[in-house]
Amino acid sequence: MVFFNTTCNSTLEDLRIGSEEKIAGDFTFHQLALIIAGGSTIVAYIVSFYLMWQHALNYTKPREQKHIIRILFMVPIYATSSFLSLWFYWHAVYFQVISEAYEAFAISSFFALMCHLVAPDLHEQKQFFRQMQPIKPWLLPVNWFAKCCGGERGIWRVPKSGLTWFNIIWIGVYHYCFIRVAMTIVAVVTQHFDRYCESSNSPVFAHVWVIVIVAIAVTIAIYCLFQFYTQFRQSLAEHKLGLKVLSIKLVVFLSFWQTIAISLATSSSLNLVSPNEKLAYPDLKVGIPSLLLCIEMALFATLHIWAFPYAQYKEGAKTTFYPSPNPSIGIPPRENERGPKMGGFAGLKAFGDAINVWDIVKAFGRGIRWLFVGAKRRHEDPSYQLKADTSYPTPNNSDGKSTDHLPIANEFRRSTFGLPHAPGDPMPEESAGLIANAQPNPGSGPRRQATPYQDSNLPPQAYNDNAEPGPSTRPAHFTPYDDRGDIGAAGPQYYAYDAGDPYSSNYETGVTRPQQRSSTQVKFGNALWGHQDPQRHEGSG
């Protein structure tokens, strides 16, 4: 029978630094570490806040830049937490878990940023992923699991639907927000009741369980980010996606795993590294990892200048485009339009948008709903059908600008009026119905179409420029409402109803009218247009 020690033998609250030997002039390791960490923190602050402020001043794409500002906030938060942990080392656990909780929001914001680089909002993102082809296979080691656990029918298979693939990545990233915040609360509460015991890896304390749960959750989240990056590495190359992934990956990796490595090395169970006359136990447990993080945050703040530049969001910057969900169908990329500056006074509105994390809460709720509530009806989505919907809102115009805001254009694209459609057959091509049912103007050539103002009693040569016999030209007083004014050898002839009316489609020259207007029509016409002298037009040619 195995017995565990339920007493935390050594805690940082009981230890103080003060009797160590000096290692550089008059400074001990702790004093020297505070100086270096403080300078690095100041550098990280200046560089990071300058970049965030530039994004806030050039806040032309709020859906993207809101998440960029959140990512950039990670550097000052980590630098501040590490410096305070180094200074107040006996309360380091509180600063560490709070900064690590923000790590989850940075990862989720980075995922949201990549989603908005694919499509502008959630609705169009789902439309995009419904048609996404091809779907790249899972990375290592999941593809190995798929081979030995059922292949294409096993639980590790690659989804046939791009929307299902997207939702798996979605829940794989956003679940980490909930896990990380929950473990932060557990760490703070158990530390208050002396049940956390950071110096011990015994299973009777909460510390080891928090480490294991967070390690699994962050590994899944980072794996999903890499899977998303692999899918769009080429199509989003203009956004320097690889450099962005590297900057996020290294921050998470170094902040978490180097702390875990030092914690295990200094634990009472392994005891690989022991304090000495120059390095106290708090220096090993807290000082070294905190100092390293402060230096690394200054370096990452500089790296972010190239990873998350603000120049592409300035007015007049180079145009960027959303990728195509399926390059094989030949849909041109749509322009990622830039709006006016919406950062508010000195960019304060942009910072307010970044601080509001309600969208992350809703995103986590959506993922949970899809995972548990929508599982039974998941395969009813059109993307599971053999012929998926191809109505992704990408325009067919060459300049890449959307016409979705034009209701007439939308109705034209959707119309299949009059086309034969047997049950079970795919719907005809969009807008084919209106084209197929377009009727030519009786008796007219290809250059004319019937208008509401034309008189059906007139012969074809009265309103067709291409009609035979004889050449025809338009009168000088031709208007957009007059579609058939021809001049012949006989000279102009006028009729009482519309004589001299330039807006009348019945004004004819050089044509013998088959029948004149009745007296009732003349009176009605004069009441509408007034009686005008036709002689005023004789010299208008």
LINQUI-V855243 format. One record per residue. PHI is phi in radians with two decimals (999 if undefined). OMEGA is omega in whole degrees, -180 to 180 (999 if undefined). NEAR is the number of other ideal C-beta (glycine too) atoms within 8 Angstrom. Layout:
# LINQUI-V855243
phi:PHI omega:OMEGA near:NEAR
phi:PHI omega:OMEGA near:NEAR
This chain:
# LINQUI-V855243
phi:999 omega:-176 near:2
phi:-1.69 omega:178 near:3
phi:-1.96 omega:179 near:4
phi:-1.95 omega:176 near:7
phi:-1.31 omega:-177 near:8
phi:-1.62 omega:179 near:4
phi:-1.90 omega:177 near:4
phi:-1.36 omega:-171 near:9
phi:-1.20 omega:-174 near:7
phi:-2.40 omega:178 near:9
phi:-2.19 omega:-178 near:10
phi:-1.19 omega:180 near:15
phi:-1.13 omega:-177 near:6
phi:-1.61 omega:-176 near:5
phi:-1.99 omega:177 near:11
phi:-2.40 omega:178 near:5
phi:-1.68 omega:178 near:10
phi:-3.14 omega:-175 near:4
phi:-1.88 omega:-177 near:2
phi:-1.37 omega:179 near:13
phi:-1.32 omega:179 near:6
phi:-1.36 omega:-179 near:8
phi:-2.02 omega:179 near:8
phi:-2.58 omega:-178 near:5
phi:1.12 omega:-180 near:4
phi:-1.70 omega:-175 near:3
phi:-1.94 omega:169 near:10
phi:-1.42 omega:179 near:11
phi:-1.07 omega:-178 near:12
phi:-1.13 omega:-180 near:13
phi:-1.17 omega:179 near:8
phi:-1.14 omega:178 near:11
phi:-1.11 omega:178 near:13
phi:-1.11 omega:-180 near:11
phi:-1.15 omega:-179 near:9
phi:-1.16 omega:-180 near:11
phi:-1.14 omega:179 near:15
phi:-1.11 omega:178 near:10
phi:-1.10 omega:179 near:8
phi:-1.13 omega:179 near:13
phi:-1.14 omega:178 near:15
phi:-1.09 omega:178 near:8
phi:-1.07 omega:179 near:10
phi:-1.06 omega:179 near:16
phi:-1.11 omega:-175 near:10
phi:-1.09 omega:-177 near:8
phi:-1.17 omega:-176 near:14
phi:-1.17 omega:-178 near:14
phi:-1.24 omega:174 near:9
phi:-1.10 omega:-179 near:8
phi:-1.17 omega:178 near:14
phi:-1.10 omega:-178 near:12
phi:-1.15 omega:178 near:9
phi:-1.13 omega:175 near:9
phi:-1.14 omega:-179 near:17
phi:-1.19 omega:179 near:16
phi:-1.27 omega:179 near:10
phi:-1.89 omega:-173 near:13
phi:-1.48 omega:-176 near:16
phi:-1.70 omega:176 near:12
phi:-2.29 omega:-173 near:10
phi:-1.00 omega:-177 near:10
phi:-1.10 omega:179 near:9
phi:-1.59 omega:-172 near:11
phi:-1.23 omega:175 near:15
phi:-1.02 omega:-180 near:11
phi:-1.29 omega:177 near:14
phi:-1.11 omega:179 near:11
phi:-1.08 omega:178 near:15
phi:-1.10 omega:179 near:12
phi:-1.13 omega:-179 near:14
phi:-1.17 omega:177 near:13
phi:-1.10 omega:-176 near:13
phi:-1.07 omega:-178 near:12
phi:-1.13 omega:177 near:15
phi:-1.06 omega:-179 near:12
phi:-1.16 omega:178 near:10
phi:-1.15 omega:-180 near:14
phi:-1.13 omega:179 near:16
phi:-1.13 omega:180 near:10
phi:-1.06 omega:-179 near:12
phi:-1.17 omega:180 near:18
phi:-1.17 omega:178 near:14
phi:-1.18 omega:176 near:9
phi:-1.12 omega:178 near:13
phi:-1.22 omega:-178 near:16
phi:-1.34 omega:180 near:7
phi:-1.80 omega:-171 near:8
phi:-1.11 omega:-179 near:14
phi:-1.30 omega:174 near:9
phi:-2.07 omega:-174 near:9
phi:-1.09 omega:-176 near:14
phi:-1.06 omega:-180 near:11
phi:-1.20 omega:180 near:9
phi:-1.19 omega:-177 near:13
phi:-1.16 omega:-176 near:11
phi:-1.21 omega:179 near:12
phi:-1.21 omega:178 near:10
phi:-1.17 omega:179 near:14
phi:-1.19 omega:176 near:13
phi:-1.15 omega:179 near:11
phi:-1.20 omega:177 near:12
phi:-0.97 omega:180 near:15
phi:-1.12 omega:179 near:14
phi:-1.20 omega:177 near:12
phi:-1.16 omega:179 near:14
phi:-1.14 omega:180 near:16
phi:-1.15 omega:178 near:14
phi:-1.18 omega:178 near:12
phi:-1.17 omega:176 near:13
phi:-1.11 omega:179 near:15
phi:-1.10 omega:177 near:12
phi:-1.07 omega:179 near:13
phi:-1.11 omega:178 near:13
phi:-1.11 omega:-180 near:10
phi:-1.29 omega:172 near:12
phi:-1.33 omega:178 near:12
phi:-1.48 omega:-180 near:11
phi:-2.69 omega:-170 near:10
phi:-1.22 omega:-178 near:7
phi:-2.51 omega:-175 near:8
phi:-1.10 omega:-179 near:6
phi:-1.05 omega:-179 near:6
phi:-1.29 omega:174 near:11
phi:-1.13 omega:178 near:12
phi:-1.15 omega:176 near:10
phi:-1.10 omega:179 near:12
phi:-1.10 omega:-175 near:13
phi:-1.27 omega:173 near:13
phi:-1.05 omega:-176 near:16
phi:-1.84 omega:-175 near:14
phi:-1.12 omega:176 near:12
phi:-2.58 omega:-6 near:8
phi:-1.46 omega:176 near:3
phi:-1.64 omega:-176 near:11
phi:-1.29 omega:-177 near:5
phi:-1.18 omega:180 near:7
phi:-1.12 omega:176 near:8
phi:-1.37 omega:174 near:9
phi:-1.11 omega:0 near:5
phi:-1.69 omega:-175 near:5
phi:-1.14 omega:179 near:10
phi:-1.13 omega:173 near:11
phi:-1.18 omega:178 near:8
phi:-1.04 omega:-179 near:10
phi:-1.11 omega:-178 near:16
phi:-1.19 omega:-177 near:7
phi:-1.76 omega:-177 near:5
phi:-2.30 omega:173 near:9
phi:1.80 omega:178 near:9
phi:1.09 omega:-177 near:8
phi:-1.26 omega:178 near:7
phi:-1.87 omega:-178 near:5
phi:-1.44 omega:-176 near:10
phi:-1.23 omega:-177 near:5
phi:-1.67 omega:-177 near:10
phi:-1.20 omega:175 near:10
phi:-1.36 omega:-178 near:9
phi:-1.08 omega:175 near:9
phi:-1.33 omega:-180 near:6
phi:-1.68 omega:175 near:10
phi:-1.14 omega:179 near:15
phi:-1.19 omega:176 near:11
phi:-1.12 omega:175 near:12
phi:-0.98 omega:-180 near:13
phi:-1.09 omega:-178 near:12
phi:-1.22 omega:175 near:10
phi:-1.13 omega:177 near:10
phi:-1.09 omega:-179 near:12
phi:-1.02 omega:-177 near:13
phi:-1.23 omega:178 near:12
phi:-1.15 omega:178 near:11
phi:-1.53 omega:-172 near:13
phi:-1.30 omega:178 near:14
phi:-1.15 omega:-178 near:13
phi:-1.15 omega:177 near:14
phi:-1.03 omega:-179 near:12
phi:-1.16 omega:-179 near:9
phi:-1.10 omega:-177 near:12
phi:-1.17 omega:179 near:15
phi:-1.15 omega:179 near:10
phi:-1.10 omega:180 near:8
phi:-1.22 omega:175 near:12
phi:-1.13 omega:179 near:12
phi:-1.12 omega:178 near:8
phi:-1.06 omega:-179 near:10
phi:-1.12 omega:-179 near:14
phi:-1.16 omega:-178 near:10
phi:-1.17 omega:-179 near:8
phi:-1.19 omega:176 near:11
phi:-1.15 omega:179 near:12
phi:-1.13 omega:-180 near:6
phi:-1.71 omega:176 near:6
phi:1.04 omega:178 near:8
phi:-2.03 omega:179 near:8
phi:-1.56 omega:174 near:12
phi:0.91 omega:-178 near:12
phi:-1.10 omega:-177 near:11
phi:-1.41 omega:-178 near:12
phi:-2.17 omega:175 near:15
phi:-1.86 omega:179 near:9
phi:-1.23 omega:-179 near:10
phi:-1.18 omega:178 near:6
phi:-1.39 omega:178 near:6
phi:-1.91 omega:-175 near:12
phi:-1.31 omega:-173 near:11
phi:-1.01 omega:-176 near:12
phi:-1.17 omega:180 near:11
phi:-1.23 omega:176 near:8
phi:-1.09 omega:180 near:12
phi:-1.09 omega:-177 near:10
phi:-1.14 omega:-178 near:8
phi:-1.13 omega:-180 near:10
phi:-1.16 omega:180 near:13
phi:-1.07 omega:179 near:10
phi:-1.16 omega:-177 near:8
phi:-1.14 omega:-178 near:12
phi:-1.22 omega:177 near:14
phi:-1.13 omega:178 near:8
phi:-1.12 omega:-179 near:11
phi:-1.11 omega:179 near:14
phi:-1.15 omega:177 near:11
phi:-1.06 omega:179 near:11
phi:-1.12 omega:176 near:13
phi:-1.08 omega:179 near:15
phi:-1.15 omega:178 near:11
phi:-1.12 omega:178 near:11
phi:-1.13 omega:179 near:11
phi:-1.09 omega:180 near:12
phi:-1.08 omega:-180 near:9
phi:-1.14 omega:-173 near:9
phi:-2.04 omega:-177 near:13
phi:-1.05 omega:-178 near:10
phi:-1.47 omega:-176 near:5
phi:-1.22 omega:178 near:7
phi:-1.93 omega:-176 near:12
phi:-1.11 omega:-178 near:8
phi:-1.17 omega:-180 near:6
phi:-1.67 omega:180 near:8
phi:0.94 omega:-175 near:9
phi:-1.11 omega:180 near:13
phi:-1.11 omega:179 near:8
phi:-1.19 omega:177 near:10
phi:-1.13 omega:179 near:13
phi:-1.09 omega:-180 near:11
phi:-1.09 omega:-179 near:9
phi:-1.14 omega:178 near:13
phi:-1.30 omega:-177 near:13
phi:-1.06 omega:-177 near:11
phi:-1.18 omega:179 near:9
phi:-1.07 omega:-180 near:15
phi:-1.14 omega:-178 near:12
phi:-1.08 omega:-176 near:8
phi:-1.22 omega:-177 near:11
phi:-1.20 omega:-176 near:12
phi:-1.67 omega:-170 near:13
phi:-1.29 omega:178 near:7
phi:-1.24 omega:175 near:10
phi:-1.18 omega:178 near:10
phi:-1.13 omega:-179 near:10
phi:-1.08 omega:179 near:8
phi:-1.20 omega:179 near:13
phi:-1.11 omega:179 near:11
phi:-1.20 omega:-177 near:10
phi:-1.18 omega:-178 near:9
phi:-1.72 omega:-178 near:12
phi:-1.19 omega:-178 near:11
phi:-1.21 omega:-179 near:9
phi:-1.36 omega:179 near:7
phi:-1.63 omega:177 near:8
phi:0.94 omega:179 near:8
phi:-1.33 omega:179 near:6
phi:-2.17 omega:-177 near:7
phi:-2.10 omega:176 near:4
phi:-1.20 omega:179 near:7
phi:-2.44 omega:-175 near:5
phi:-1.25 omega:180 near:4
phi:-1.84 omega:-179 near:8
phi:-2.14 omega:176 near:9
phi:-1.38 omega:180 near:10
phi:-1.03 omega:176 near:10
phi:-1.07 omega:177 near:14
phi:-1.12 omega:180 near:15
phi:-1.29 omega:-173 near:13
phi:-1.30 omega:-174 near:14
phi:-2.07 omega:-171 near:13
phi:-1.07 omega:-176 near:15
phi:-1.13 omega:178 near:9
phi:-1.10 omega:179 near:11
phi:-1.20 omega:178 near:16
phi:-1.10 omega:179 near:13
phi:-1.07 omega:-179 near:10
phi:-1.16 omega:178 near:13
phi:-1.08 omega:178 near:18
phi:-1.13 omega:-179 near:11
phi:-1.16 omega:179 near:10
phi:-1.17 omega:175 near:16
phi:-1.12 omega:178 near:14
phi:-1.22 omega:-180 near:8
phi:-1.20 omega:176 near:13
phi:-1.06 omega:177 near:14
phi:-1.21 omega:179 near:8
phi:-1.10 omega:-178 near:10
phi:-1.16 omega:177 near:15
phi:-1.06 omega:178 near:10
phi:-1.56 omega:-178 near:7
phi:-1.32 omega:-178 near:11
phi:-2.24 omega:-177 near:12
phi:-1.22 omega:178 near:7
phi:-1.71 omega:-175 near:10
phi:-1.07 omega:-178 near:6
phi:-1.25 omega:179 near:8
phi:-1.79 omega:178 near:13
phi:-1.33 omega:178 near:9
phi:-1.12 omega:-179 near:7
phi:1.51 omega:179 near:3
phi:-1.26 omega:-179 near:9
phi:-1.09 omega:-179 near:4
phi:-1.26 omega:175 near:7
phi:-1.97 omega:-175 near:8
phi:-2.32 omega:172 near:10
phi:-1.35 omega:179 near:12
phi:-1.27 omega:176 near:9
phi:-1.56 omega:-179 near:11
phi:-1.18 omega:-179 near:12
phi:-2.57 omega:-176 near:9
phi:-1.03 omega:-176 near:5
phi:-1.22 omega:-179 near:5
phi:-1.52 omega:171 near:7
phi:1.34 omega:178 near:5
phi:-1.34 omega:-179 near:10
phi:-1.21 omega:179 near:10
phi:-1.16 omega:-179 near:10
phi:-1.70 omega:-177 near:12
phi:-1.19 omega:173 near:12
phi:-1.49 omega:-169 near:11
phi:-1.22 omega:179 near:5
phi:-1.76 omega:-179 near:9
phi:-1.71 omega:176 near:7
phi:-1.25 omega:178 near:4
phi:-1.19 omega:-176 near:8
phi:-2.20 omega:-179 near:10
phi:-1.39 omega:-179 near:12
phi:1.33 omega:-179 near:10
phi:-1.11 omega:179 near:5
phi:0.96 omega:178 near:7
phi:1.37 omega:-176 near:13
phi:-1.17 omega:179 near:10
phi:-1.12 omega:179 near:12
phi:-1.12 omega:177 near:17
phi:-1.16 omega:176 near:11
phi:-1.12 omega:176 near:9
phi:-1.10 omega:-179 near:10
phi:-1.19 omega:-178 near:11
phi:-1.26 omega:-179 near:6
phi:-1.28 omega:-175 near:7
phi:-1.80 omega:-180 near:7
phi:-1.10 omega:179 near:6
phi:-1.15 omega:178 near:8
phi:-1.23 omega:177 near:13
phi:-1.09 omega:179 near:8
phi:-1.13 omega:179 near:8
phi:-1.14 omega:177 near:12
phi:-1.12 omega:178 near:12
phi:-1.09 omega:177 near:8
phi:-1.10 omega:179 near:9
phi:-1.12 omega:179 near:13
phi:-1.16 omega:179 near:9
phi:-1.11 omega:179 near:9
phi:-1.13 omega:-175 near:13
phi:-1.23 omega:-173 near:9
phi:-1.93 omega:-175 near:7
phi:-1.50 omega:-174 near:6
phi:-1.62 omega:-175 near:9
phi:-1.14 omega:-175 near:8
phi:-1.28 omega:-177 near:4
phi:-1.82 omega:-175 near:6
phi:-1.10 omega:-175 near:9
phi:-1.39 omega:175 near:5
phi:-1.42 omega:180 near:5
phi:-1.12 omega:-179 near:10
phi:-1.03 omega:-178 near:7
phi:-1.21 omega:177 near:13
phi:-1.51 omega:-179 near:8
phi:-1.34 omega:-179 near:6
phi:-1.14 omega:177 near:3
phi:-1.95 omega:-175 near:4
phi:-1.28 omega:177 near:9
phi:-1.09 omega:180 near:7
phi:-2.04 omega:-178 near:6
phi:-1.72 omega:177 near:6
phi:-1.03 omega:-170 near:11
phi:-1.26 omega:174 near:9
phi:-1.93 omega:-175 near:11
phi:-1.25 omega:176 near:11
phi:-1.74 omega:178 near:5
phi:-1.45 omega:-172 near:7
phi:-1.30 omega:-177 near:4
phi:-1.45 omega:174 near:5
phi:1.39 omega:-179 near:10
phi:-1.68 omega:-175 near:9
phi:-1.33 omega:173 near:9
phi:-2.02 omega:-177 near:9
phi:-1.15 omega:-178 near:8
phi:-1.40 omega:180 near:4
phi:-1.69 omega:-175 near:7
phi:-1.11 omega:-180 near:5
phi:-1.15 omega:179 near:6
phi:-1.12 omega:179 near:9
phi:-1.14 omega:180 near:10
phi:-1.13 omega:178 near:8
phi:-1.11 omega:-179 near:9
phi:-1.19 omega:-176 near:8
phi:-1.46 omega:-170 near:8
phi:-1.22 omega:170 near:10
phi:-2.23 omega:-174 near:11
phi:-1.05 omega:171 near:7
phi:1.47 omega:-179 near:6
phi:-1.52 omega:178 near:9
phi:-1.18 omega:-178 near:3
phi:-2.60 omega:180 near:7
phi:-1.43 omega:179 near:5
phi:-1.03 omega:179 near:3
phi:1.61 omega:178 near:3
phi:-1.43 omega:177 near:6
phi:-1.16 omega:179 near:4
phi:-1.12 omega:178 near:5
phi:-1.12 omega:-180 near:8
phi:-1.08 omega:-178 near:4
phi:-1.02 omega:178 near:8
phi:1.23 omega:-179 near:10
phi:-1.18 omega:-178 near:10
phi:-1.10 omega:-179 near:12
phi:-1.16 omega:-180 near:10
phi:-1.20 omega:-178 near:7
phi:-1.15 omega:-176 near:8
phi:-1.70 omega:177 near:8
phi:-1.17 omega:-176 near:6
phi:-1.84 omega:177 near:4
phi:-1.28 omega:178 near:7
phi:-1.28 omega:-177 near:9
phi:-0.99 omega:175 near:5
phi:1.38 omega:-177 near:6
phi:-1.92 omega:177 near:12
phi:-1.44 omega:-175 near:8
phi:-1.25 omega:-176 near:4
phi:-1.59 omega:-175 near:6
phi:-2.18 omega:172 near:12
phi:-2.24 omega:-179 near:6
phi:-1.13 omega:176 near:7
phi:-2.16 omega:-180 near:7
phi:-1.12 omega:-174 near:3
phi:-1.72 omega:-177 near:8
phi:-1.50 omega:180 near:12
phi:-1.73 omega:-177 near:6
phi:-1.21 omega:-179 near:4
phi:-1.40 omega:-177 near:5
phi:-1.37 omega:175 near:13
phi:-1.22 omega:-176 near:7
phi:-1.00 omega:-176 near:9
phi:-1.20 omega:179 near:12
phi:-1.32 omega:-177 near:11
phi:-2.41 omega:179 near:11
phi:-2.08 omega:-179 near:12
phi:-1.11 omega:-177 near:9
phi:-1.66 omega:-177 near:6
phi:-1.27 omega:177 near:9
phi:-1.80 omega:4 near:5
phi:-1.68 omega:170 near:3
phi:1.46 omega:177 near:7
phi:-1.27 omega:179 near:3
phi:-2.54 omega:176 near:10
phi:-2.36 omega:180 near:6
phi:-1.49 omega:175 near:7
phi:-1.24 omega:-178 near:10
phi:-1.14 omega:-179 near:6
phi:-1.63 omega:179 near:8
phi:-1.08 omega:-180 near:7
phi:-2.16 omega:177 near:7
phi:-1.03 omega:-180 near:3
phi:-1.58 omega:-178 near:8
phi:-1.92 omega:-172 near:13
phi:-1.90 omega:-175 near:9
phi:-2.72 omega:177 near:12
phi:-1.62 omega:179 near:11
phi:-2.11 omega:179 near:15
phi:-1.96 omega:-180 near:10
phi:-2.06 omega:-176 near:10
phi:-1.25 omega:-177 near:5
phi:-1.28 omega:180 near:6
phi:1.50 omega:-176 near:7
phi:-1.23 omega:173 near:8
phi:-2.26 omega:-176 near:11
phi:-2.09 omega:180 near:9
phi:-2.25 omega:-170 near:11
phi:-1.08 omega:-173 near:9
phi:-1.15 omega:-173 near:11
phi:-2.27 omega:-176 near:10
phi:-1.06 omega:176 near:10
phi:1.33 omega:-179 near:11
phi:-1.47 omega:-177 near:9
phi:-1.19 omega:-180 near:8
phi:-1.66 omega:-178 near:7
phi:-1.62 omega:177 near:12
phi:-1.36 omega:-179 near:11
phi:-1.74 omega:178 near:8
phi:-1.36 omega:-175 near:13
phi:-2.18 omega:174 near:13
phi:-2.29 omega:177 near:12
phi:1.31 omega:-178 near:12
phi:-2.25 omega:175 near:12
phi:-1.51 omega:-177 near:5
phi:-1.19 omega:179 near:9
phi:-1.12 omega:178 near:6
phi:-2.65 omega:-179 near:4
phi:-1.59 omega:180 near:6
phi:-1.24 omega:175 near:9
phi:-1.38 omega:-180 near:6
phi:-1.10 omega:178 near:6
phi:-1.12 omega:179 near:6
phi:-1.15 omega:179 near:9
phi:-1.11 omega:-180 near:11
phi:-1.09 omega:-179 near:8
phi:-1.12 omega:178 near:8
phi:-1.16 omega:179 near:12
phi:-1.15 omega:178 near:11
phi:-1.16 omega:-180 near:5
phi:-1.38 omega:-171 near:6
phi:-1.81 omega:-174 near:9
phi:1.43 omega:-180 near:5
phi:-1.41 omega:-178 near:3
phi:-2.17 omega:-178 near:9
phi:-1.42 omega:-179 near:5
phi:-1.18 omega:-176 near:9
phi:-1.19 omega:-178 near:5
phi:-1.23 omega:-179 near:8
phi:-1.69 omega:-171 near:10
phi:-1.15 omega:-180 near:8
phi:-1.74 omega:-176 near:4
phi:-1.48 omega:-179 near:8
phi:-1.19 omega:999 near:6
